[in-house]
Each structure stands twice: as structure tokens, then as C-alpha cells.
Amino acid sequence: MNEYAVLIPTNKPAHLVKLDGTLAAYQNVVDGYIEVVPLYGINADYVLIINEEGKLKHLPLNRTATAMYDNAVDCIVGAALIVKRGEEDIELMNKSEAEEILETVQKHERISKR
């Protein structure tokens, strides 16, 4: 069953979260209205869910999510959630998919802390 996402907080290590896939669940995790941000390269099958008003609210920089976003002119602030890019919408992952993505995120965490 697909009910997992990878949460990348700004002040703690990334970890798996179990969600019900509703808009309210996503909004609760990022603490506000959501914005879906595409990932590119090796992560092209996934997207970040972030707080749409994060920069206006002066949320802290999320170094790990920014490193994964890999955009030379923008950054990610606040908590970020990684989910799959679906055919028509976003989708949660099964546990093994989420654990695989978590490993990638953890590599970015180590790099972003240097």
C-alpha cells in the first residue's frame, strides 16, 4: 500500500512519514498551503511538496531540499516532503520506495552539512 513520503525537516534528519494522501495531511506537514516543486535529474520521478508561502513567512533555509532541488537561482525553505510524480497527480510511495529515496536524501544531507 502506498502511504509513505520522505520528510526533510530543516532542523532534524530526514525520515519516513506515513500519510493518508489528503490535501489536509500535506498541508499539516508543511504547515500551510502547498506548492509542488519538480525535481530533475536522477530524482525526476519525484516532487517536493513545500509551503507555498515559506519565503514570505521567513521559514528557515532547507539545505538538503535545496541541494536535491538543484536550481541555481532558487532555494527551498521550511519542511519539504518528497512524493512520487503520478500520471495526473502526486502519489505516496510504498515503504521500500520511500526507504530508497530516504537513502538518497541522507546522502544529500551529509553533503549539505559540509
For each residue, the residues with C-beta under 8 A, 3 or more apart:
1: 94
2: 21 84 91 92 93 94
3: 18 19 20 21 92 94
4: 16 17 18 19 92 93 94 95 97 98
5: 16 17 19 29 49 81 82 83 92 93 98
6: 14 15 16 17 81 82 98 101 102 105
7: 14 15 16 17 29 79 80 81
8: 14 62 64 65 68 79 80 81 82 105
9: 12 13 14 62 79
10: 59 60 61 62 77 78 79
11: 60
12: 9 15
13: 9 106 109
14: 6 7 8 9 64 102 105 106 109
15: 6 7 12 102
16: 4 5 6 7 95 98 99 102
17: 4 5 6 7 29 81
18: 3 4
19: 3 4 5 22 25 26 29 92
20: 3 25
21: 2 3 25 91 92
22: 19 25 26
23: 26 27 34
24: 27 28
25: 19 20 21 22 28 29
26: 19 22 23 29 30 34 49 81
27: 23 24 30 31 32 33 34
28: 24 25 31
29: 5 7 17 19 25 26 49 79 81
30: 26 27 34 49 50 51 54 78 79 80 81
31: 27 28 51 78 79
32: 27 51 52 53 54 57
33: 27 51 52 53
34: 23 26 27 30 49 50 51 52
35: 49 50 51 52
36: 47 48 49 90
37: 47 48 49 50 69 76
38: 44 47 48 85
39: 43 44 46 47 48 68 69 70 82
40: 43 44 70
41: 44 70
42: 104
43: 39 40 46 68 104
44: 38 39 40 41 85
45: 84 85
46: 39 43 82 83 84 85 101
47: 36 37 38 39 82 83 84 85 90
48: 36 37 38 39 65 68 69 76 80 81 82
49: 5 26 29 30 34 35 36 37 80 81 82 83 90
50: 30 34 35 37 54 65 76 77 78 79 80 81
51: 30 31 32 33 34 35 54 57 59 77 78 79
52: 32 33 34 35
53: 32 33 56 57
54: 30 32 50 51 57 59 76 77 78
55: 58 59 77
56: 53
57: 32 51 53 54 78
58: 55 77
59: 10 51 54 55 77 78
60: 10 11 77 78
61: 10 66 75 76 77
62: 8 9 10 65 66 75 76 77 78 79 80
63: 66 67 112 113
64: 8 14 67 68 80 105 108 109 112
65: 8 48 50 62 68 69 76 80
66: 61 62 63 69 71 75 76 112
67: 63 64 70 108 111 112
68: 8 39 43 48 64 65 82 104 105 108
69: 37 39 48 65 66 74 75 76
70: 39 40 41 67
71: 66 74 75
72:
73:
74: 69 71
75: 61 62 66 69 71
76: 37 48 50 54 61 62 65 66 69 80
77: 10 50 51 54 55 58 59 60 61 62
78: 10 30 31 50 51 54 57 59 60 62
79: 7 8 9 10 29 30 31 50 51 62
80: 7 8 30 48 49 50 62 64 65 76
81: 5 6 7 8 17 26 29 30 48 49 50
82: 5 6 8 39 46 47 48 49 68 101 105
83: 5 46 47 49 90 91 92 93
84: 2 45 46 47 90 91 92 93 97
85: 38 44 45 46 47 90 91
86: 89 90 91
87:
88:
89: 86
90: 36 47 49 83 84 85 86
91: 2 21 83 84 85 86
92: 2 3 4 5 19 21 83 84
93: 2 4 5 83 84 97 98 101
94: 1 2 3 4 97 98
95: 4 16 98 99
96: 99 100
97: 4 84 93 94 100 101
98: 4 5 6 16 93 94 95 101 102
99: 16 95 96 102 103
100: 96 97 103 104
101: 6 46 82 93 97 98 104 105
102: 6 14 15 16 98 99 105 106
103: 99 100 106 107
104: 42 43 68 100 101 107 108
105: 6 8 14 64 68 82 101 102 108 109
106: 13 14 102 103 109 110
107: 103 104 110 111
108: 64 67 68 104 105 111 112
109: 13 14 64 105 106 112 113
110: 106 107 113 114
111: 67 107 108 114
112: 63 64 66 67 108 109
113: 63 109 110
114: 110 111
